[in-house]
Amino acid sequence: MNISRGGRGKPRVCLAIAPILLVALAGCRGDKLDYHRVEFPGFSLEVPTTIVYAKDLATEYRAGQAEAKDDSRLVTLSWHPGAHMTVEEAPAMVRAMSEVSPKSMAFKGEPGRAIKIGGHDATQIDARIGTGTGTMSLTDIACGKRAVMVGVIARFGGQAVRERILGSFDCHPIAAQDASLSAAAAAPFGIDDPALLAGWHRRNDGDQFAMSNGELLVVVTQRPRNEDVTEKLDQYLPTLLGAAGWRWTGSRIETRQAQGGERTFHHGRISMEGETANGVVTVWNCPGRTDAVMVFALSMTGGELTPAVDLLAKLRCVKPDDPPLPLAPAPPEPPPPGSGSAGSAPPAPN
């Protein structure tokens, strides 16, 4: 079942942006915006003066979010590990966000387009809000081993705000931090007892972090923190996973004590490409930071998920000085019959 392959972390966009769209923008034009340049982890922008950022640039490098809103505009910035969204993915993101927004704010998206921002590859998509003059624009920009998304929602003048921000974009990755996000080394979580990962190996899965012990598949992504999604994950899961081409049917919610406090685990079934697996999903925010962790655990054999929850409850947020996780490399793929070749690393399990 190709659950962990092909999604490329698509739900990240909805998780970062969708809940803020529930803010009803008033009908007035708002005052003229003042701007200042703000240094974020590995990039800088001219943004409305209501956006400030004083977090540690190394600790917050992997993922984060900042936003500013008034009665007619909302500007969001978020950054996340991995590739920027593709032109093909962009319309699905808009549809997913429309589904979790009030009917009066339903979005009608235009086709996504590939552009350059400050010399960096980017994907941009615009949408109309309801039947009024409101607009939404999402621009996801490649910046080192991460992507930076700029979202602008406005009743009036959204394009001018977007162009002012994007025209000021300067990407300057922090070399040591970017190196830690390489496919071979990146780990979106930490663990205090290495013995818990005995028998687990990495999966070769592009820009997502996936691991398996032959019975369970665990896919972990790091993303901007969002309290609303963490508290209302059961409401967002069908839409978030639907944007990735997955179907989620929830069955029950379990709450346990975990690393950092109480954590909620959402049990259900995940379907993709005509196949279905038992799954459990959890999200937790990293204390005192702007990032969060989202984990999908799937049974590859149709078995019980209690061992998965036992493990997930012991995962924590990654720390900058964490050693590499004690995971075996992905096992080699058996060669095709008659090929005489050792083969290459396997795709995600089917």
N, C-alpha and C positions, 0 to 999 in steps of 0.2 A: 504494500500500500504506500503510495508516494505522499504520505502525509507531510513529511519533513522536507520534501524536495519541491521546488517550483514556487513556493509561497514567497520566498525572498524577504520574509519579515513584513509582508504587506500590511498586516493589521496595525503596524506601528503608527501609520498616519492617522487612522481613526482614533487610536488611543491617545495620541498627543493633541489632536485638534477637535474632534467631534464634540466633547462635552462643553467646550466654551461656546459652541454655536447655539447653545440653549439660551444664551444671553439675548434678550430682545432689544434690538437697537431702536432707539427712539427716532422720531421723524425729523428732528431738527438737524441743522447742518453742523453744529459744533464749532468751537473756536478754532482759529488757525493753530496748527501744530508748531511747536518749537522742537528742534532736534539737537542732539549731541552725540558724539562718537563714544561708543562703549566697547571695551575690550572683553570679549568672551573667550572661552578656551579654544585657542587656535584660529580665531577669526575675529574681525571687528566690523561694526556697522554704525552708520548714523541712524539713530532710532529716536522716537519721541522721548522727550525728557522724563516722562513718567516711567520709562524702562531704565532700571539701574541693575547692576550686577556686581556683587562684591564677594562672590564665592572664590574658593581656591581653584586656580586655573588647571592645576594638575589633577587634583582629586575629582573635579567635575568634568574632566575631559571627555569621558565616554558618552555621556548623555545628559541632557538638561533642557530646561525650558524657561522662558521669560515672556511676559506679556504686558500690554498696556491697553486700557479700554476707557472710553468716555461714553457719552450718551449717543454717539452716532458712528463710532469706529472701534474696531478691535484689531490690534496688531499682536501676532504671536511669533516667537522665534523658538525653534527646537532643534536639537542636534542629536544624532543617533549613530551608532556604529553601522558600517556596511554601506551598500550601494544606494544611490538616490533612486527614487521611483522612476519607472520607465514611462514612456508615452502611452504604452498599452495599459499600464496599471492605473494611470491617473483617473480616467472616467469611473472606474470601479470605486476609487476612493471617494469621489464626489457622491456617487449613488449611496454608498454606505453611510456617509455623514448625513445625507438627506433623510435616511431612514430613522436616525435617532434624534432628529430635530423636529420641532413643532411643525404641523402642516402649513402654518402661515409662513414658515421659513424654508419650505422645500426648495431644493436647488435644481436648476436646469443647467447642466454643465456643457461646455463647449469641448471639442476635441483637445487632448493634450498636445503639446508641441515641444520639440527639443530646441533649446536655445543655449546661449553662452552668457554667463554672468561673471564679469571680471576675468574672462578667459577660461572659466571652468564650465564643464558640461552641466546642464541643468534641464529639468523638466518643469513646465509651467502649465497650469490649467485655470481657466476662469469659469465662473458660474454666476447666474442670476439668482437672486433670493426672492422667492415668491413671485408676485405680479408687480412689485414695486420697482424702485430704482436701485435697490441694494445690490451689491456685488460681493463676491468672494473670489480671492485669488490665492492659489497655492503655488509656491516655487520651491522646488527641492534641488539643492545645489551640491555637487560633488566637491568635497574639501578634504584632501588626504584620504585617510581610511574611514572617514565618516561622511555624512551628508547633513547639510544645514537646510532646514525648511523655514521659509518665511510665509506667513499667512496674513492676509489683510482682508478684513470684512468691514464694509462701510456702507452707510446709507447714501452718502455722496462723496465724490472725490477720491475713491479708493485707488484708482490708477495712479494719480499723482503721488499718493503716499507710498505705494509700492515702488514706483520708479525712483523716488528719492532714496529709499532704503536700499534697493538692489544696486543702484548706481554707486553706492558707497562701499559695497562688499569687498572685503580684503581677507583672503584666506592665507594663513601662515601657520600650518600645522606645527605642533611641538614634536620634534623628531623622536624623542624618547617615548612620549606617550603614543604617538602614531605607530611606532614599532611594536608596542605592546598589543595593538589591535590586529596584527597580522593574522592570517588564517591559522598559522601553526601555533600561535601563542595565546590568542585572545580567549578569555574565559569570562563570561558575564556574571559569574557568581564565585563565592569562596566557600570553603568548608574547613572546619576546625579539626576533624578527625579523618586523616587520609585513608584510614582502613575502610571507611564507608564506600569508597570507590573501587574496592577490590573486585575484579571481574568485569569492570566497565571499560569500554574503549570508545574513542572518538569515532564519529561518522564523518565521511567526506560529504559535506553538504553546503558548499559555496560559502556565502557570507552569514549563514546561521550557525550557531553552536549546537551541535547535536551529539548525543552519546547513547550507547546501548549496552546492555548486559546479555543480549540474546533473547530476553523475554520482554523487557521494557525498552521503549524509546523515549528519551527525554530531549526536548528542544527548548533552548533557553535564549531569550532575547533581552537586551538591556535597552531601556527607553526613557523618555522624559517622565518625570514624576507627575502624577495626576491623582489627587485625592478622590475626585468624583468617580473615576473609573475603578479605583481600588475598592471603594465602598459599594458600588453598584455594578460589579462585574457581570452578574447574572443577566442584567438588562442589556449590556453591551455585547456580550459574547456572540450571539447569533450574527450581529452585523459585522463585528470585527473579523470574525472568521469567514463570514460570507464574502468579504472583500478579497480574501485570499483563495477563494474557490472552495472553501470547506463548508460543511453544514454541521451545526452544533445543535444537539437536542439534550437539554439539561435534565438531570434526574434528581439530584439532591445536593445539598450544601453541607459541608462538614467544617467545623471550627476546631482548631487545635492550638495548643501552646507550641511555639516554634522559636527559632532563633530570632531574637529581637522582639518577642511578644506574641500575641495571639495572631493567627493567620487563618484565612478562610480558603477552603478547597472546594472547587466546583466540579462535581462528577457529572458525566454524561456520555454521549456517543458522538464521535467525530466521523463524518462521512466525506469521502472524496473519490472521484473517478469510479463510482459504483461500489466501493468497498467501505466497510465500517469497522471502527475499533472503539473499545472502551477507553475513555480518556478522563483525565483530571487536569484542571487548570487552576493556577494561583498567581496572584500578583501581589508584590509587597513593595512599599516605598522604602528607600534607603534613608535612615534617620539623619537629619541635619544636612542632607544633600538634595540635589535637584534630579536625581535619577531614580529609576525603579527597575524591578526585575519581573519578567513575566515568563512562566514556565508551563509547557504542555508536556504531560506524561501520558503515553499511550501503551496499551498492552498489545504486543505483537502476536500473542498467542491466544487472545480472548480470555486471559486469566484475570485474577483478582488484582485490584489496584492498591490494596493496603500497603504492600512493600514500596510502591511508588510514593505514596503520601508520607510514609515513614522517612524516606530519603529526602523528599522535598522540604519537610519540616526542619531538616538540619542544614539546609543550604542558607547562606547569608549573602549580603551584598559584598561585592569584591572590594578589596583594599589595594591601594597602589603597591604595597610591598608584599603581596601574596606570592608565594612560590608557584610554579606551574602545577597544575592539577596532576595527580598521579594516575593518568589514564593511559591505557595501551593504545597504540596507533590502530587505525582501521585495518582489519585483516584483509589480505589480498583477495581479489575476486578470482574464483576458479576460471581457468581459461575456457574459451568456447570449445566444444567438442572438435577434435581433429586439428586445432590451431597450432598446438605445440608451443603456445605462448603462456607465460606466467600470468598474463592479464593485468588489469589495472584495478585501482581501488573501486569498491562496489558503490552503486548508487544507494540512496536511502532505501530502507526495506520496503518491500511491496506486500 
